[in-house]
């Protein structure tokens, strides 16, 4: 088995500490994903509210045309353009949620609650590009199913493609002062 370097991007922790931590199993990852799905849903809802309210204010004040509709809500629901803009806006915020938390601390809120963190398996830092590959390769969580079949290495599809690993932290290592 190839020995991997478990070095967190922009790490303040030593790689020796990381090498002592086991890779996270499927069920712990699943619980973190459920937690993160709830948080991502809340982020998406807040982002949608901000944009919809902005559209309503602009439409009500005549800054945007109502295009013959009586109410802004009718236009927004009927217009493919408005709906597409809202969906792209919400998607960007949800993607940004995951990428920002992974980049800044190596863990999302759900990962923090379940004491998981992303580490690099190579000497390179975890870049925005690698994190984006990780997000896309997760296939909405389906990539994590590979952990069930990879009993020896416990790596998901996104771990393999982005050259990362998810480790189970100790309580002390999960404390934000140890980052």
N, C-alpha and C positions, 0 to 999 in steps of 0.2 A: 504494500500500500504506500503510495506516495505521501510523504510527510508534507503537510501544508503549513504555511505561515499564517497564523490567525492574528492579523494585524488590522486593527480598526483604522479607518480613515481618520486623519487628523487626531490620532489617538494620544490621550494622556496616560493611558494604561499600558503597562508593559505587555509584550507579546507572550512572556512566560505565564502571566496570569491568564491570558486568553487560551493558551494551550491546555490549561488544566480544566477548562470548561467543556462540557459535552455539547454535541450538536443537539438542537431541539428536535423532539419527536413530532409526529403528525398531530396528535390531539392537542398539545400545547399550542402549536401553530394555528390549529383550527379555532381554538378559543380566542386567541389574539385576533384572528381574522374576523370573527363574529363581533368582537368589541370594536374593531376598526371600521367594520361595515356600518355599525350604528353611528359612530362619530362622523364617518364620511357622508352618511345620509344627512346628518344635521348640518354639516358644512355645505352640502349641495342645496339643502332647503334654504339656508340663510342667503347663499349666493343668488338663488332664484328669486327670493323675496326682494332683495336689493334691486335686481335688474327689472323685475316686473313693476315694482313701485316707481322706478325711474321712468319706464315706458309710460305708465299711466299718467304720471305728472306731465311728461312731455306731450302726450296726446291730449290731455284735458286742457292744457294751456295753449294749444294750437301750434306748438313747436314742431310737431309731427302731425301729418294728416290722418284723420280718422277714416279716410277713404270710403265715406258713405255710411259707416257704422254709427250707431247711436252711442255706444259705450266702448271705451278702450278694451275692456275684457273680451268683448265680441270680436274685435279686430285681432287681438293677440291670439285668441283661440282659433280663428279662421285662417290666419296668415301663416303659411309655411315658413316665410322668412323670419318672422318674429319668434316662432317656436324653435327654429334652427339656431338662431342667435342665442336664445335662452339655453338650449341644450349644450351648445359649444361652451358657453360661459360657465355653466354648472360643471361640465366635464373638466374644464381647465382648472377650476377650483379644487375638485376632488383629486385630480392628478397632482396638482400643486401641493395638496395636503400630504400625500404620501412622499413625494420627492423631497419636500422641504424637511419633514421630520426625519427621513432616512439620512439626508445629507447633514443635518445639523447635530443629530445625536445618535444616529445609527438605529433608532427605534421610533416607532409610532406610539401613540398613547396605549393602544392595545398590547403592543409588544412590551412596553414598559410595565403594564399591569401584570403581564405573565412572565416577566423577567427574561425577555428575549432581546437580542441585539444582532445587527448585521455586522459581520467582519469580512475583510477581504481575504481571499485565499492566496493571493499573490502579493508581492511586495509593493505593488502600485496602490495609490489611494483609490478609494471608491469615488469615482467621478460622477457628474450629473448624467453623462452618457451611459455609464454602466448601470446607474440607478434606473434610467429610463428603459433600458433593455430588461432589467429585472421586473419592472412594472408591466411591460408588454408581455413578457414571457410567462408571467404568472397566470395569464389567461383567465383573469377574474377569480383566481384562487384554484383553478383546476391543476395548475402546474405543481401545486403542493401535494397532489395525490401521489406523485412519484416517490415521496418520502415513505409511503406505505410499502412500496416494492423494493426500495433501496435500503434494506435493513442495516446493512453494514456501514454505509456512508451517511445515511439520512440527509440526502441532498435533494432538493426540489429541482424542477426544470429551470426556474429562474435563478437558483443558486449556481447551477452548472453553467448557464449561458453568461451570467454576469460575473462569474468567478468570485462568488461570495459564499458565505455560510451563515446560518442563523444559530447562534449559541445560546444555551440556557445559562443565565447568569446566577450567581449567588446573590443573596440579599444585599450584601455589602457592595458587590460590584455593580448592582443596579442603582445604587444611590447616586443621585445626580452630581454630588460633590466629587465622585470618583471618575467623572468623565474627563 
